[in-house]
Amino acid sequence: MIISESGKVGLPRQTIATVADLSRLEQAHQERIEKEKLQGVLEMAGAICHEINQPLQTIIGYTSLFESPEAISPKALKEIRSQARRIGTITERLAKITRYKTISYPGDTTIVDIWESSN
């Protein structure tokens, strides 16, 4: 209780303030967001590499036939075209991704499932 000079009795006035430094908390939050973004990018990069490397290996294998012209067959050229179109399909699906679906990949890795994510 406080008694003022005029003799009035009143309750003490107090202000209690809690001050917290939220900068470290905000920094930790931002770092977590960045790690999550990086994880998503790594999963997508892994998926792209996986999907595109398969048809590229086929194309490379068939183009080695060009080293001996007598070995080039219409079947080989057809397969090269097919695999090149497959790469085109993969890039079209990448452009249509609307969801986040992942699949397990060898080596305890997770990659984006391009086919399920773009349905």
N, C-alpha and C positions, 0 to 999 in steps of 0.2 A: 504494500500500500504506500502511496506517495501522498504527502501533504504539501501542497504548494504554499508559497509565501502568502497568498491571500487566505489561507486556511481551508481551502477546499480539499476534500479528500477524493482521491481517484486511484484508479488502477495504473500500475506502471505501464508505460508503453514500451513494447519491445518488438524488435524486428529480428526474426530468425531467418537467416538465409543459408541456403545450401548451395555451394558453388562446386561444380564438378567439371573437370577437364574432360570433355568428350572428344577431344581431337584424337587421342589414341584409339578410342572405341570406333570412331569414324574411319580412321586409317585402317584398322583391322577389318572393318566391314568392306571397305573398298578393295583391300587385298584379297578378301574372300571372293568378292564378285569377279575380280580379275582372274583368279585361279579357276573359277567356274567357267568363265569365258574361254580361257586357254584350254581347259579340258575339252570343251565343246569343239574348239578349232582342231585340236589334236585328233579327236574322234572322227571329225569330218575328213581331215587330211588322210587319216588311215583308211577310211572307207573309199575315198577317191583313188588312192594309190592301189588298193586291192582291186577295185572294179575295173580300172583302166589298164592295169598291168596284165590282166588275163588276156584280153584281146590283143594287146600289143605283143605279147609273147608269141601268139599265133601268127600275127602278121610278120614278125621278124623271122619266125621259122619258115614260113612260106616264101618270103622274099629271098631267102638264101638259095632258093631254086633258080633265081635269076642268074646265078653265077654260071650255070650251064644251060644255055637256051633250049637245048633239046629236052630238058626236064620240065620245062614250064608247061603246065597242063591247064585246060579250061577249069578243071576242078580246083586247082590251086588258086587261080585268079578269082574264082567265085568265093572261095573261103576268105581270101584277103578282103574282098568287098564286104562280105558278111561281117567280119570282125571290125572293119572300119565303121560300118553302120551301127554296130553294137556300141562303139565308143560314142557315136552321135546320140544314141538312145540314153546312154548314161548321163551325158551332159544335159540332155533335155530333162531327165528326172531330177538332176541336181537343181535345175532352175525352178522346179515345181515343189520343192520341199516345203511342207506346211506344218509338219509335226516332228517331234523328237523321239525317235525309236532307235534303240541300239541293239547290237548283237555281240556275242562273245567272239573273240578272234584269238588265234593261237598266241601263246606267250602271255597269258593273263592280261590281255588287252581288250578294250571295248571299242567298237567303231560304230558309227552311225549306220543304220540299216537304210540305205538310200531307197530301196524299193518300197519298204513299209512307210517310210517317212514322206514319200511323195505320192501316196495313193489318194 
